[in-house]
Amino acid sequence: MTRKSDPNVNEPQHFRVSAEQPAAPAIALAARAIKAGGLVAFPTETVYGLGANARDEDAVDKIFRAKGRPATDPLIAHIADADQLNDLARDVPDLAHELARRFWPGALTLVLPKSAALPANLTAGLDTVAVRMPNHAVATALIEAAGVAIAAPSANRFSRPSPTTAQHVLDDLATEIDVLLDAGPTAIGLESTILDLTRDPPQLLRPGGLPLEALRQFIPDLRFAPRFLGDAEAAPAPGTLLKHYSPRAELLLFQGHDDAAVYATMRAQIAAGRRVGLMLNAADAAAFADLDVKVESLGDSAEQAALRLFAAMRALDGAGVDCILARSPEKRGLGLAVWDRLLRAAEGTLIEV
């Protein structure tokens, strides 16, 4: 374990820890911060989370203030053992336990009727609670040491690209958090899949790190019901607002099956005089190799695109581009989640070619 020192007293206590076997002293210190009502940024397999005691109303409020997050956007409660589910939710259906046995720990969040003991701000005043069990040794150790469920949205400023490294957390929230547990880059790079079990049939509210196809093996009639809400509307789950995961630069999202036509339309944007960056898969990026533009490759698979997406947005923002051009991926596997994040980053606008 190495603690990074900084003369700035507003900086968090920053500990580098192993992603497989986190050092006990760092976990114990972070757990004490949670118990004391503080904020701890920690890694999960999806993205870095901004954690607080899920049962402490004041601590949960600190999350909203630190992120600049609207009170209408509920949080996810993270647990370390499936038995904790009954402490947070009531009338838990058999399907929830079946899904937990199959997919937890993992990138699946379940929306269930909430326990009356939970603070209202955790759930944005709704009668439901979102719960998941992360698949990361650091997150598990922190939750167990704290002895409470941990409320944790992504550890970034609201509506910005989610953090997949500790540096991303520091870039957004360095003066807002008490402790940062740094275990290197996250493994998936996109947030969890959110499944609403309070509806019949169940509804997928947000595609994420667990593909829709895996859930349909257990829920053949599962509905995909994405929401694109404004900030003032009560969201049924995190990540359902229209503008979300957005870089500072304008993001233009192109969709079309004719490669030549899509490339020509993109080139017209490049020729328009703005500082343009490209965020494309490897094959599409190769079509612009003759141009002097900043390119962030999303690799050659949906898994690589998921892993690189938010870091690529942040890199292009750092390069000072005015506009980012991206292409809609195939909506299968993790590609559906990548498409969802790109569409929200583009504020719901698709350029059909």
Sequence and secondary structure as in RCSB ss.txt:
>XXXX:A:sequence
MTRKSDPNVNEPQHFRVSAEQPAAPAIALAARAIKAGGLVAFPTETVYGLGANARDEDAVDKIFRAKGRPATDPL
IAHIADADQLNDLARDVPDLAHELARRFWPGALTLVLPKSAALPANLTAGLDTVAVRMPNHAVATALIEAAGVAI
AAPSANRFSRPSPTTAQHVLDDLATEIDVLLDAGPTAIGLESTILDLTRDPPQLLRPGGLPLEALRQFIPDLRFA
PRFLGDAEAAPAPGTLLKHYSPRAELLLFQGHDDAAVYATMRAQIAAGRRVGLMLNAADAAAFADLDVKVESLGD
SAEQAALRLFAAMRALDGAGVDCILARSPEKRGLGLAVWDRLLRAAEGTLIEV
>XXXX:A:secstr
 EEE  S TTS EEEE  SSS  HHHHHHHHHHHHTT  EEEE SSSEEEEEETT HHHHHHHHHHHT  TTS  
EEE SSGGGHHHHBSS  HHHHHHHHHH SSSEEEEEEB TTS GGGGTT SEEEEE    HHHHHHHHHHTS E
E  BSSSTTS   SSHHHHHHHHTTT SEEEE SS SS S  EEEE SSSS EEEE  SS HHHHHTT TT EE 
   B TTS  SSTT BSS S  SSEEEEEE S HHHHHHHHHHHHTTSS EEEEE HHHHHTTTTS  EEEE  S
SHHHHHHHHHHHHHHHHHTT SEEEEE   SSTHHHHHHHHHHHHTTT EEE 
